[in-house]
Amino acid sequence: MEQRTSMELEQELPLTATSNHEESLAENADHEGPQSPTRNSQLQQPHSPNFLPVSSSSTIHSRLFSLANFLLTTNEGIRISSTLIVSVIVLYFVHASISVFASGKESGAQPYDFNAHRILAKRVITIFGVESSGTTFLYQTLSKATNASVVIPDLAARAGDEVEIQHISQPWGMYGYSTGGYSTIDVVPPLGCASFFDKRVESVASEKCKEETGLDPGREYPLRFFVNITSHVEWYRTMGVDCTAIIMTRDYSAHLEGKRKHIIRPFLWKRVATAEDKYGTELLVEAMNALDGSVSPGGLKQLVMVSYETLMFLKADYLRNIYRQLGIDSTYIPTFHDGNAKHFRGGK
């Protein structure tokens, strides 16, 4: 038999001990089940400089899995997750509504010293129309044609004491959930008396408002409202102001498609649009019947009808005709972009 040195035997002993220790751990693991500590957890020393903690990402994944399991498999979890989903959807459409409401509009207001001017301008031109009927384009065009400075974007512009250009859709304001019952105001107040709710600008108010007009500059207006066009024109006339209401119309299908992008409740948008358009149209027709043919104290028409399609077709010639009816002396001609093209001509 081959003789081995004592040194060789000593080198084999630790390996044998280690092997026996591993077998012992394996037997213990079989008896204790899957929750028994692993070999590494027993052998590693917590204070060893080579000790590494359990990965934090594994802990996070485990907790996320437990949370998902709770939200999807328990009654309480399903209720919570359903509420969260609905809330996210509502917030998304609110954000989309505000984004569309603000996109493509005038970017900012210019400072205006109300103390240096009268609250009531000599001339007021107010553009009305159901939403997405081209009223914003006409408002911006008339503002530039009269050299009026924008004070409240997309709402009012002013050229000193001479003229004020107002723009009000029917209805005006933030979109809601109900399909009716909106408030109707009698007059769009002049600048210096306006406190309309608008996220893009601060409210404008003046101490001179009540003294000159009798209106309360601190009045709180509804978040969304209609305007009685007839009473609006009559109020300015009693105040000695030449006031003209412009009623702008557009193809109903194009208008409806434009309005659809604004409404927060996508599944009920037609119901909302139909209810609002019905009442808004009634106000337009009422004003058309009451004001057609009437003239202001300055001899100007109190009602001017404008067709969006005709404006896009005849362009500058039609716009000059609008200028004449409004008593505007201007050579300003904007760039025309037909918003109906994407609906009826494949976007060309």
Disulfide bonds with the S-S distance in Angstrom:
Cys193-Cys209 1.92
